[in-house]
Amino acid sequence: MNKGKVKIGMIQHACVSDKEHNMKTAERLIREAASKGAKVICTQELFNGQYFCQIIDVAQYDRAETVDGLTNQKISKLAKELDVVIVSCYYEYAMDGVYYNSAAVFDADGSLLGNYRKHHIPEGPQYIEKYYFTPGDSPYLVFKSKYATFGILICWDEWFPEPSRILAIKGADFIFYPSAIGSEPDNPDLDTSQTWMDGVKAHGIHNNMYVCAVNRIGKEEASDGSGSMTFYGRSFVSDPWGNIMKEGSRDKAEVIIAELDLDEIKRARDILQFHRDRRVDSYQEILKLSIKEN
């Protein structure tokens, strides 16, 4: 079956403490992506604010919004106006004490297709996410939109192979990986950007699909001034063979546009046959956290 081509867009930018300023930046870039022909557009993780997880600060809970809050109301209207699909990555309020790191998907008519909640929540120096986010309770979702069928995995999710495999066998043609990733506070001389890119590309190779990772840029101070992080951008799109199609800069606000030939997915799978040769009957042990051989 011929699937044709679809043009996707990702928006990469720095964030400041002013939510309205970030919203205006995102809207400008979304409009730019749409003007360049993108039909499915993804924001970066927590796009309307700074990465507040550097420290523990109870006041940050006030940043959270419901799925139908002001941020997503604006994104919904923008999707309908521009006739594009938009992935809106935001801090979700579910109830008092329960907050998620989420991505709402709005179809080209502005309707809500679904809401994915990040499953894997990291905890480490200046990535103190377990304090702020409850692990997602939604399945790994595939969104069938007007223009394309795709999945979403948020940041730390992208470091684990199983979720990408699940989305592939559920029918996603590509996966968006909205992220907020940068410097390692305890290892300031370590640049993990290439490791990040190689890890995400591997999902595309193993599943013979397109992978589309979007990251933020800029230096952000912790809310109490105790430290800072520098985000390394490099948003990119990789094809089913692991070839980089488009890559963003480390420090420039920009849109990353790529045209995906969805028929290349079938070609790659027909040649490599990873899906045919999977031994699903032999993988039960992977459900255990550790295995001790006798």
Secondary structure, DSSP 8 states (H G I E B T S, - for coil): ----EEEEEEEE----S-HHHHHHHHHHHHHHHHHTT-SEEE--TTTTS--GGGS--GGGGGG-B-TTSHHHHHHHHHHHHHT-EEEEEEEEEEETTEEEEEEEEE-TTS-EEEEEE-----EETTEE-TTT-----S---EEE-SS-EEEE--GGGGG-HHHHHHHHHTT-SEEEEE---B--TT-TT---HHHHHHHHHHHHHHHTSEEEEE--EEEEE-TTSS-EEEEE---EEE-TTS-EEEE--SS--EEEEEEEETHHHHHHHHHH-TTTT--GGG-GGGGSS-----
